[in-house]
């Protein structure tokens, strides 16, 4: 159990150290060396970078990247229904 706690702390430190990642938006769990990432980030590149950072930590045997990408601002996609004209009664 101590191994998982220590590994979790090390992974969190690595995520916080990486300047291209907003670690406050990422949560993680560790079980037998497998790290599961959850939360949300602003881009797919940030999601991939988080996974890369975790994989380089000694003791990590695998990564389950369940981080969601939430595009913000102008980069956010609009749904086709939001582009359609309103229906007339």
C-alpha positions, 0 to 999 in steps of 0.5 A, a space after each residue: 500500500 505504501 508503494 501506491 501512496 509513494 508512487 501517487 505522490 511522485 506522479 503528482 509532483 511530476 505533473 505539477 512540474 511540467 509547465 505545459 500541463 494544468 495539474 490542478 484539473 487532473 486527478 489520479 489513482 494508483 493501483 499496483 503501479 497502474 495510474 488512472 488519470 481523470 479530469 479535464 484539460 484544454 487540449 488533446 496535446 495536454 492530454 497526451 503530455 500528461 500521459 507521457 509525463 506519467 509513463 516516465 515515472 519509475 515504478 509506473 507499469 501502465 497508464 489509463 488515460 481517462 482525461 476529457 478534452 474540453 475545448 474552450 473559447 474559439 477552439 470549441 466546436 459547435 454542434 450542428 443544431 447550434 448552427 441551424 436556424 430556429 424553427 418557426 412555430 
